Amino acid sequence: MFVCKLNPLTEEDALEIIFGRFGKIKKCEVIRDWKTGDSLSYAFIEYETKEVRVRVRTEIDHSSSMKVSRGGCGRRVNKPTSRWTIC
């Protein structure tokens, strides 16, 4: 699962706490600049099963702090948002 619009200070352990409540996480990785090590403000989360991923998208779709984007995260928006986007 692709998670974007993260705070640059967000670490893997925080994402594991937040997304681990849905099911067992197989891998969680915040993507970083290879030279500086700074976060690029997105991450990939892999669950043990597809069913968990589907449940995450459904439950987050009803959340006010996060949103599910079915059109992809690559689109530009004119105004900034503080909400995470799950793709």
HUPE-V621446 format. One line per field, one symbol per residue. ss: DSSP state (H for helix, E for strand, C for the rest). phi: phi as a letter, one per 30 degrees, with the letter a starting at -180 (. if undefined). burial: + if it has 24 or more other C-alpha atoms within 12 Angstrom, else -. A space follows every 10 residues. Layout:
ss->???
phi->???
burial->???
This chain:
ss->CEEECCCCCC CHHHHHHHHH CCCCEEEEEE EECCCCCCEE EEEEEEECCH HHHHHHHHHH HCCCCEEECC CCCCCCCCCC CCCEEEC
phi->.ccbiddecd cedddddddd ddldddabbd dbdddciddc ibbcbccdbd eddddedddd eccdcbbccc cjcdddcdcd bcddbcc
burial->++++++---+ ++--++--+- -+--+--+++ +--------+ +++++++--- --+--++--+ -----+++-- ---------- ---++++
